[in-house]
């Protein structure tokens, strides 16, 4: 299957995505978790300065609980845009208990990009539901609205689903396919070098990929992704322990480590302008014309 004429990604740079909050951890349990608008904006600004180019947003309400309320979602999107140059990527996954229709409706907040999960997966003791019809609807709605998807693969079979999706429904908005391997979720593929290597033959040469290591798999997944020419997603959505017995201080600590490893790999962090070029996202001034 051919999905494009050439790979826009390059081994010369690394796309670093910040996932600062997520929908699973409670603020009462993790005081450093950014949940208010001001906390999210401050985190985004600090992490952009350290090398993040994309921010993957889950939104919390005034009581710090996960929400898909569009007023609140738009407030967060607008605040991050006004304070940073980051690519704003909304989660269409929400929390595992969110209705499917509400997950589609977040696209009304008009982000630059949004996540698109490629299949149903056990998520600890819960089930993260992503049926085929939802996948197709998100893919086509994003294309119609000018939103670039980041396809989320929690298992090897999800990459086969992505190939089938593209064969049947065409390329996404922007023309480039970028997939994130979410590794280490209890119920999904393990966060190991072997699991990442097993995914590589299923990733079309015209695509780019990133990898996310959940929990203690964060560091080995980062190293494996960099060695394979991939990109990185880090943040307190996925990782709350920096080292054995050492809690994460803040998201900036995780972005700084990822940027440092990217430099060691001689693939330094991409700028926000370079990230937009890689992902096929127009600059804000172009999008408004």
N, C-alpha and C positions, 0 to 999 in steps of 0.2 A: 504494500500500500504506500502510495506517495501522498504526503500531505503538504508539500511545499517545495519550492525549487532549491532552497538552500537553508541551512541552519543559520539563524541569526545569532545564536549563542557563540561564544568564543572561550577558549581556555584562558584568555588573557585577563578575564575578570570574573568576579563572583557576585551574583545577585543575593543579597541578604534581606530576608523578609523577617520582620518583627511581628510576633504573635503575643501581645502583651498581657492578655487577660483570660480569654477562653470563657467557657460556660460552666466548668465543673467545680473550681475551687471557690470556697466562701471567703469573703473579706475578713470575717471574724477569725478564720483559721490562718489566713495569710495576710497580715496587715499591710505588707508591701505591695499587694496586688493593686494595680491602678483600676479604679472603677468609676470615679466621678469624671465629669468632662474635663475639669482642670487637671486631674491626675493623668488622664489619657493623653491630653495635649502635651503636658510637661514631659511625659515618658517618650512620646513620639519625637519631640524636639531634641531631647537628649540623645536618643538612639540614632536619629538622622545624622547628627554630628559625628557619631562614631562609625557610621558606615551602612546603616540600614537604608534601603531604598524603597521598600514596600512595607506598609503596615496592614496586618490582617486583623480586622476588628470584630470582636463580639461586644455587644453593648449591654450595660447594666442600668437598672432603673435607680430611682432615688433611694430605694431600700437595699441597693447593691445586688439585687437579684437579676439574673439574665432576662433580657426582654427583647422582643422584636417590634415593640411599639414604634411606629414610623416617625412620630414626632421626636422621640428620643434618638432614634437612629439618625435621622437627618441632622439633629443638633450636634451629635458627635462627629459625623462626616464633615459638616461645614466647619466646625471648630478646628479639626485637624488640617483641613485644606487651608484655612486662613493663617495657620501658624507654621506650616511646613510645606515642603515641596514633595513630600512622599507620595507615592502611588497609593491611593486609598482603596483597599480591597476589603469588602464586607464578607462575612461568613454567611453563606446560605444554608449552613448546617444547623445553626442555632444551638439549642440544647436538644438532647435526645427525646424530650417530651413535647417539643414544639410541633404543632400541626403543619402538614406539608404545605398547605396554602399560605400560611404565614411566612414560611421560609422563602417561597417564591416572591411574596410581596415586598421583601426587603429591597428588591431591585428598584422599587419606586424611589428609593433614596438616591439613585443615580451615582453610584460609586464609579471609580475608574475601572475596577475589576471586582470579581466575586469568586469565591470558592465554589466548586461543583463536585460533590462527592459521587464516586463512580459505582457504588454498590452498597448493599446492606451488609452490616458487619456487627458481630457482638462487640459491645463496648463495656468491658467489665461485666457487671451483672445486668446491664441494659442492652437494648437492641437499637442501633442507629439505622433507621429505615431510609433506604434510598432506592425505591423501585424504578424500573426502567422508564415508565411514563414520566416520572418526576425528572429523571436525568435528561430526557429528551426535551421536556418543557423548559428546564433551566437553560439548556444549551441554546434553544431557538429564541427564547425570550432575551437572553443576554445578547445574542447576535442582533436581534431586531432593535434593541435599545442602545447598541454601541458600547456594551460592557464586555471587557475581556475576561474570560474564565481562567481560573487556575484549577485544573482537574486534580482531584484528590484521590489517590489510590491507597487503600488500606490493605490490599492483598494483591497477589500476582494476577489473579483472574480479573481484577478491575482494569488492568491495562488492556486485556482482550476486549473488555466492554468499551473502552475508549476507542480502540480501532474500529469496532462495529459501529459506534456512534458516528464517527467521522465518515465512514464509508456510506452510511445511510443518510446522514443529515448535513454533511459538508463541514468545511472549516469554520472555526469560531470567528467572531469579530476580530479584526486585526490581522487575520491570516496565519498567525503563529500558534503552535500548540505547546503549552507549558504545563507539565504535570509535576505534582508534589507527591513523593512517596512518604506516607505517614506510617512510621515504623515503631513497633514497641507497644501499640495499644493492646491491652489484654483482649484477645479475640481476633486480632489482625495478624499481619506478618511480623515476625520478630525483628528487633532492631540490631541486626548483625550484618557483618560484611558479606556473609554468604547469601543472606536474603536479598541484600541490595544487588549483588552480582547476578542473582537469579532473575532480577527484573530487567537488567540491561538489554538482553536480546529482544524483549518485548517493547522497547522504547525506540520508535522510528528515528532514524538518523536526522530527520528534519525537525524533530522536537527538541526542546530543552527540558531538563528535569532538575528538581530540587529534592532534598530529603529532610525529613523532620524526625528526630529521635525523641521519643517520649520517655520521660523519667531518666533513669540511669543509662539509657541507650543514647542519650544526646551526643556525648563525645565520640563514641565509636562510629555512630552514623555520620557525624560531620566529617570525620577523617576519611571514611569510606567514600562519601559523596565527592569530596574534593579530589580524591585520587582517581575517581572515574570521570572527572570533568563536569560534575554536577554543581548545583547551587545549594543554598542553605536557608532553612527556616529555624529560628530560635525564639525563645521567649517564655514567659511565666505561664502561658497557656499550657505548655508542654513539659516544663522542667522547673521544679521548685528546690532542687538540691544541686548546688554548684560542685560539690565534692563530697565524699563520704563524711557525714557528720557536720557538713557546712551548708546551711540554707542559702538559697539565692538572696543576695542583698537587694537587687533590683534588676529590671530588664536591661539596663545599660551594661551591667556586668556580663550578661550573656552575649549581647551584641559585640562588646569589646573582645571577648574571647573568640567569637566567630570571625571577626575582622582580622584578628591576629593570626589565626590559623590560615585564613585566606592569603594573607601576606606571605606566610611561611611557604605556602604552596605556590607562590609566585603568581597568584591570581587575585589581586587585591579587589576590595569591594567596589562594585559598580556605583557610579553616581545615580541620582534619580533620573537625570536626562538619559544616561546610558540604559537604565532599567526600562524606561519607556520605549526606547528604540528596540530593545531586546523583545519586549512583550507585545509590541505593536499598539501601544497606547499613545494617543496624541497628547502633546503638551497642552496644559490648560488654556493657553491663549489660542491654540489652534482649534480646540474642541468648542470654543465659544463662538467661532465664526459661522 
